[in-house]
Amino acid sequence: MYKQHESISLPNGLADQLKQLYGPQARIVAQAPVSGGDINEAYHLVMQDGRDLFLKTHPDAADEFFSSEAAGLAALEQAGLSVPKVLGCNRDYLLLAYVKTARKCRDYDQQLGYELAKLHQADTTTFTCGHRFGFLKDNYAGSTRQRNHPSDSWIEFFRTQRLQPLFKLCWHYFSSDEKRLCEQLLAHLGDRLVEPAFPSLLHGDLWCGNVMTGPDGAPVFIDPAVSVGHREVDLAMTELFGGFSGDFYQAYREACPMDPGYPERRDLYNLYPLLNHLHLFGSAYHHAVTRILHRYA
């Protein structure tokens, strides 16, 4: 049930933001919590004029936590994907247009595959400061700071900006032998991965919960952790937790055929999100991480 305005504790700056957007009489008349996230509090807000908004808030967020998500949504939108419209943000909140969901359209899965292919084939030159890989700024994978320092080598980027920082955060979980495997994997990463034929803009956190159905029944992408890298990163993550259909993969491959050897690289790319889950959620992910270490090191 929606709560009346009097019970709402507004994050710093939101009331002024709403007045700037919708005039001096703008006010929230009702709210409802939205479930699904592990990090932020989220609310569906209703304005006095019936307008629906979506608010994410976290009182202890890092300075650029919400602005980096806003930048990621802007990058996806620039690539032609449907995302929630960003209305404003500061350190304490991110304000978005509320996406009213509907039943999936008949060809939803195919559309999703084509949309991801479109993202991966988009021009990336404005995002990498004159280099091939990286992003304009660091951002966050969950609550973990994700480094995006630009590089001209994908393998070096994946080594220094993805695996090394997460190994460091998870080091206390590893035995001496497992630490040796980590070091061995980093040293021989060039024997396991390949440089992509072209750099791709990545969603960066593409599990099924980060795609929703819009009011027209088509896919809407949310909660990105964007960077420019190898498109196999996104494809691998779609397979990590499941939820994507065969029609999705068929449509993607039709629009953007896969490179030879992807199945052999898939689990190595998924080492990164699994390390992040180990860091954020604990030892339940230790076995999945060490299984990949033993396979590739």
C-alpha positions in Angstrom: 0.0 0.0 0.0 1.3 3.5 -0.8 2.3 5.8 2.0 1.2 9.4 2.2 3.7 12.1 1.7 4.0 12.9 5.4 5.8 9.6 6.1 8.5 10.2 3.4 12.0 11.0 4.4 13.5 12.7 1.4 17.2 12.4 0.5 19.2 15.6 0.5 18.4 17.8 -2.5 15.5 15.8 -3.9 12.8 18.4 -3.0 14.7 21.1 -4.7 15.3 18.8 -7.7 11.6 18.1 -8.1 10.8 21.8 -7.9 13.4 22.5 -10.6 11.9 19.8 -12.8 8.2 20.4 -12.3 7.7 23.8 -10.7 7.4 25.2 -7.2 4.2 23.3 -6.4 5.8 19.9 -7.1 5.4 17.5 -4.3 5.2 13.7 -3.7 1.8 12.5 -2.6 2.5 8.8 -2.2 5.3 6.3 -2.3 5.8 2.5 -2.3 9.1 0.6 -1.8 10.3 -1.4 -4.8 12.0 -4.7 -4.1 14.8 -6.4 -6.0 18.1 -4.6 -5.1 20.7 -5.7 -2.6 22.4 -2.3 -2.2 20.0 0.6 -2.4 16.6 1.5 -1.2 14.2 2.0 -4.1 10.8 3.7 -4.3 8.0 4.3 -6.7 7.0 7.9 -6.2 3.7 9.5 -7.3 3.6 13.3 -7.8 0.6 15.5 -7.2 0.0 15.7 -11.0 -0.1 11.9 -11.2 3.4 11.6 -12.6 5.3 8.4 -11.7 9.0 8.5 -10.7 11.5 6.0 -9.6 14.0 6.8 -6.8 17.1 5.0 -5.7 18.8 6.2 -2.6 21.6 5.2 -0.3 22.8 7.6 2.5 26.3 6.2 2.6 26.9 5.9 -1.1 30.3 6.9 -2.5 30.5 10.4 -4.1 30.1 9.2 -7.7 28.0 6.1 -7.1 24.8 7.4 -8.6 26.4 9.8 -11.1 28.4 6.9 -12.6 25.2 4.9 -13.0 23.6 7.9 -14.7 26.6 8.1 -17.1 26.2 4.4 -17.9 22.5 4.8 -18.7 23.4 7.7 -20.9 25.9 5.6 -22.8 23.4 2.8 -23.4 20.9 5.4 -24.6 23.5 6.9 -26.9 24.0 3.4 -28.4 20.2 3.2 -29.2 19.0 1.1 -26.3 15.8 1.7 -24.3 16.7 2.8 -20.7 14.8 4.7 -18.0 15.2 8.4 -18.5 17.6 10.0 -15.9 15.9 13.0 -14.3 18.6 13.9 -11.7 21.1 12.6 -9.2 23.5 13.6 -6.5 25.5 11.7 -3.9 22.4 10.5 -2.1 20.0 9.5 -4.9 19.3 8.7 -8.5 15.9 9.9 -9.9 14.5 8.2 -12.9 11.3 8.1 -14.9 9.2 5.2 -13.7 9.0 2.3 -16.2 5.5 0.8 -16.2 5.8 -2.8 -17.2 3.5 -4.7 -19.5 3.4 -8.3 -20.8 6.3 -9.2 -23.0 5.7 -8.7 -26.7 5.5 -11.8 -28.9 9.1 -11.4 -30.2 10.6 -10.1 -26.9 13.5 -12.6 -26.8 14.5 -11.9 -30.4 14.3 -8.2 -29.8 16.5 -8.6 -26.8 19.1 -10.4 -28.8 19.1 -7.8 -31.6 19.3 -5.0 -29.0 22.4 -6.5 -27.4 24.0 -6.9 -30.8 23.2 -3.3 -31.5 24.9 -2.2 -28.3 28.0 -4.3 -29.1 28.3 -2.9 -32.6 27.8 0.8 -31.5 30.6 3.3 -32.0 32.7 3.5 -28.9 35.1 6.4 -29.7 33.5 8.9 -27.4 33.9 6.7 -24.3 37.5 5.8 -24.1 39.6 9.0 -24.1 41.3 8.1 -27.4 42.1 4.5 -26.5 40.3 1.3 -27.5 39.1 0.0 -24.1 38.0 1.4 -20.8 35.5 4.2 -20.0 35.4 7.9 -19.3 35.2 7.3 -15.5 35.3 4.5 -13.0 31.9 3.1 -11.9 30.5 0.3 -9.7 29.7 -3.4 -10.1 27.2 -3.6 -7.3 28.9 -1.6 -4.5 32.4 -2.6 -5.7 34.3 0.2 -7.4 35.1 -0.9 -11.0 38.2 0.5 -12.5 38.0 1.7 -16.1 41.4 3.3 -16.8 41.7 3.3 -20.7 44.0 0.9 -22.5 44.8 -0.2 -26.0 45.1 -3.8 -25.0 41.9 -5.7 -24.0 43.9 -8.5 -22.3 45.9 -5.9 -20.3 42.7 -4.1 -19.4 41.0 -7.3 -18.2 44.1 -8.2 -16.2 44.7 -4.8 -14.5 41.2 -3.3 -14.3 39.2 -6.4 -13.6 41.0 -9.5 -12.2 43.8 -7.9 -10.2 41.6 -5.6 -8.1 39.1 -8.4 -7.3 41.9 -10.8 -6.5 43.2 -8.3 -4.0 39.8 -7.8 -2.4 39.3 -11.6 -2.1 42.9 -12.5 -1.2 41.9 -13.5 2.4 39.6 -16.2 1.0 42.4 -18.1 -0.8 44.8 -20.7 0.4 48.5 -20.5 -0.5 48.0 -22.8 -3.4 45.0 -20.8 -4.6 47.0 -17.6 -4.4 49.6 -19.2 -6.6 46.9 -20.1 -9.1 45.7 -16.5 -9.1 49.2 -15.2 -9.9 49.8 -17.9 -12.5 46.5 -17.0 -14.3 47.4 -13.3 -14.4 50.8 -14.1 -15.8 49.5 -16.3 -18.6 46.2 -14.5 -19.4 47.4 -13.8 -22.9 47.4 -17.5 -23.6 43.8 -17.8 -22.5 42.1 -14.7 -24.1 42.2 -13.0 -27.4 42.0 -9.4 -28.5 38.6 -8.7 -30.0 38.1 -7.8 -33.7 36.4 -4.6 -32.5 35.8 -2.9 -29.1 32.2 -3.1 -27.8 30.2 -1.0 -25.4 29.3 -3.4 -22.6 26.3 -3.3 -20.3 28.7 -4.9 -17.7 26.2 -6.5 -15.4 23.9 -8.3 -17.8 22.0 -10.9 -15.8 18.2 -11.4 -16.4 17.2 -9.1 -13.5 18.8 -6.1 -15.2 16.5 -6.2 -18.2 12.8 -5.4 -17.7 9.8 -5.2 -19.9 8.7 -1.7 -20.9 5.1 -0.4 -21.4 5.2 -1.5 -25.0 6.3 -5.0 -24.1 9.9 -4.4 -25.4 13.2 -4.8 -23.4 14.4 -1.9 -21.2 18.0 -2.1 -19.8 18.7 -1.1 -16.2 21.5 -1.0 -13.7 24.6 -1.0 -16.0 28.2 -1.1 -15.1 29.4 0.0 -18.5 32.8 -0.1 -20.1 34.2 -0.7 -23.6 35.7 -4.2 -23.9 35.2 -7.6 -25.4 31.5 -8.4 -26.1 32.0 -11.9 -24.8 31.9 -10.4 -21.3 28.2 -9.6 -21.6 27.5 -12.9 -23.4 29.2 -14.9 -20.7 27.3 -13.3 -17.9 24.0 -14.0 -19.6 24.9 -17.7 -19.2 26.2 -17.4 -15.7 22.9 -17.2 -13.9 20.5 -18.2 -16.7 17.2 -16.6 -17.7 17.9 -16.0 -21.4 16.3 -18.1 -24.0 17.5 -19.9 -27.1 15.7 -17.3 -29.2 17.7 -14.6 -27.6 21.0 -16.3 -28.5 19.9 -17.1 -32.0 18.9 -13.5 -32.7 22.2 -12.2 -31.3 24.3 -14.6 -33.3 22.3 -13.7 -36.5 23.1 -10.0 -36.0 26.6 -10.4 -34.6 28.2 -13.8 -35.2 30.3 -15.2 -32.3 34.1 -15.5 -32.6 35.7 -19.0 -32.7 36.6 -20.2 -29.2 34.1 -18.3 -27.2 32.9 -21.4 -25.2 36.5 -22.0 -24.0 36.8 -18.4 -22.8 33.3 -18.0 -21.3 34.0 -19.2 -17.8 37.2 -17.2 -17.5 35.2 -14.0 -18.2 32.7 -15.1 -15.5 35.5 -15.3 -13.0 35.1 -11.5 -12.6 31.5 -11.4 -11.5 32.0 -14.5 -9.4 35.0 -12.8 -7.6 32.8 -9.8 -7.0 30.1 -12.0 -5.5 32.7 -13.7 -3.3 33.8 -10.2 -2.2 30.2 -8.9 -1.6 28.4 -12.0 -0.4 31.0 -14.3 1.1 32.4 -17.8 0.9 29.4 -19.4 -0.8 31.1 -18.4 -4.0 34.5 -19.7 -3.1 34.1 -23.0 -4.8 32.9 -21.5 -8.1 35.9 -19.2 -8.2 38.5 -21.8 -7.4 37.0 -24.2 -9.9 37.7 -21.6 -12.6 41.2 -21.0 -11.2 42.0 -24.6 -11.5 40.7 -24.8 -15.0 42.6 -21.8 -16.5 45.7 -21.2 -14.3 
